[in-house]
Structures are given as structure tokens and as C-alpha cells.
Amino acid sequence: MDVPKDYLYTNSHEWIRMEDRIATIGITDFAQSQLSDVTFVELPSTGDQVAAGDEVAVVESVKAATDVYSPVTGAVAEINERLVEHPEIINDDPYGDGWMFKIELAEPKEVDQLLDAEAYENSLPAG
């Protein structure tokens, strides 16, 4: 399972990469592998105000549908429009081209509550 060391994580399998006050967010390699082949993605709208823990997106696959939660509070600054036509990018590159949305942080200290790579790896089921 790929878990980049310079990202932060949630217990609900979202990752977050910080660049100044902008958080890029997607689902982890573990999450996409559990879903299997991603067939549809519903993304938030640019400008939406979200709070940490809010359901902001949906990922559907041949096996299941799952909600994606915002790890932070702020405004949706950008969405990955490519995923609408090519949701399989999430399977191919969950930490790169498979990013889902970006949020301009309202509460930068919230990131202190997220998991580092080691803590996230330790939270995953064994095997």
C-alpha cells in the first residue's frame, strides 16, 4: 500500500497535501483498492463552503459507493474536472492526477488533528 510520507491523512481514508493555505484532497491508495474500479465521481462546486467532516464528494465503483469527507474547513477553490469524464484516474494515480478537490483553509490549525503517514499506516487493517 502506497502512503506518501509528506501527506496527511484521515481515518476515513482521505489524504491532504498542503501548499500554503490550499489543501489538495483525494482518497488514499487503500481506499481506491477497496473500491476497485471507480466508475463515477460526484465533486463539490467551486466556492462551496465546507466544514471539516462534511460529506463533500461521492466515489462510485463496480463494488460500492462511498462518501468523501473534507478533512478541513474552508472554501472549495478548485475541482479536478478530469475525473468527471475519467474517474478511473483515481485508481491509476490516487495521490497525483487522481486528486479530487482543493480547499482554501479557513482554520489552518485543523491540520494538526490529521494523521501523519505512520499513524495512518498503523490504522490500516493488517494483511
C-alpha positions in Angstrom: 0.0 0.0 0.0 1.4 3.4 -1.0 1.3 6.0 1.7 3.4 9.1 0.8 5.3 10.4 3.8 4.7 14.1 3.1 0.9 13.9 3.1 -1.6 14.0 6.0 -4.5 11.5 6.3 -7.9 10.9 7.9 -9.3 7.8 9.5 -11.9 7.8 6.7 -9.1 7.4 4.1 -8.7 10.9 2.6 -5.3 12.4 2.0 -4.4 16.0 2.2 -1.3 17.8 0.7 -0.7 21.3 1.9 0.6 24.2 -0.2 0.4 27.4 1.8 -3.3 27.8 2.7 -4.5 25.5 -0.1 -5.2 21.8 0.7 -5.4 19.3 -2.1 -7.5 16.4 -1.2 -8.2 12.9 -2.6 -8.7 9.3 -1.4 -5.9 7.1 -0.4 -4.4 4.1 -2.3 -6.0 1.9 0.3 -9.5 3.4 -0.3 -9.3 3.1 -4.1 -8.1 -0.5 -3.8 -11.1 -1.4 -1.6 -13.5 0.2 -4.0 -11.9 -1.5 -7.0 -12.7 0.0 -10.5 -14.0 3.6 -10.0 -16.8 4.4 -12.4 -18.2 7.7 -11.3 -17.2 10.7 -9.2 -19.5 13.5 -7.9 -17.5 16.5 -6.9 -18.4 19.7 -4.9 -18.8 23.0 -6.7 -16.1 25.6 -6.7 -17.0 28.2 -4.0 -18.8 25.8 -1.7 -18.2 26.4 1.9 -17.4 23.2 3.8 -16.6 22.2 7.4 -14.2 19.6 8.5 -16.1 16.3 8.5 -18.7 17.3 5.9 -19.5 14.9 3.1 -18.3 16.8 0.0 -18.0 14.2 -2.8 -19.0 10.7 -3.7 -17.0 8.0 -5.4 -18.8 5.1 -7.0 -17.2 1.9 -8.2 -18.3 -1.5 -9.5 -18.3 -2.7 -5.9 -19.7 0.2 -3.8 -20.3 3.9 -3.4 -18.6 5.9 -0.7 -18.7 9.4 0.6 -15.6 11.6 0.7 -15.3 13.9 3.7 -13.5 17.2 3.9 -10.6 17.0 6.4 -10.6 20.8 6.8 -12.9 23.8 6.9 -12.9 26.3 4.1 -14.0 27.2 0.6 -13.7 24.8 -2.4 -11.1 26.6 -4.6 -10.8 24.1 -7.4 -12.1 20.7 -8.5 -10.5 18.1 -10.7 -12.8 18.3 -13.7 -10.9 15.5 -15.5 -12.4 13.0 -13.0 -15.9 13.6 -14.4 -15.0 12.1 -17.7 -12.2 9.8 -16.4 -13.0 8.7 -12.9 -10.6 5.7 -13.3 -7.7 8.2 -12.8 -8.3 7.7 -9.1 -7.4 4.0 -9.4 -4.4 4.8 -11.6 -2.9 7.7 -9.6 -4.7 8.4 -6.4 -2.0 10.7 -5.0 -1.3 12.6 -8.2 -3.6 13.1 -11.1 -6.4 11.5 -9.1 -6.7 14.4 -6.7 -10.4 15.4 -6.2 -10.7 19.0 -4.9 -8.8 21.8 -3.3 -9.9 23.8 -0.3 -8.6 27.2 0.8 -8.3 26.8 4.6 -10.3 28.9 7.0 -8.8 27.2 10.1 -5.2 26.3 9.4 -4.7 24.7 12.8 -7.2 21.9 11.9 -4.4 20.1 10.0 -2.8 19.5 13.4 -5.6 17.0 14.1 -4.8 14.8 11.0 -2.7 11.7 10.9 0.8 11.6 9.6 1.8 8.7 7.3 3.0 6.4 10.0 -0.2 6.8 12.1 -2.3 6.3 9.0 -0.4 3.1 8.1 -0.8 1.8 11.6 -4.6 2.4 11.4 -5.0 0.2 8.3 -6.1 -3.4 8.7 -3.2 -5.9 8.8 -2.6 -8.0 5.7 
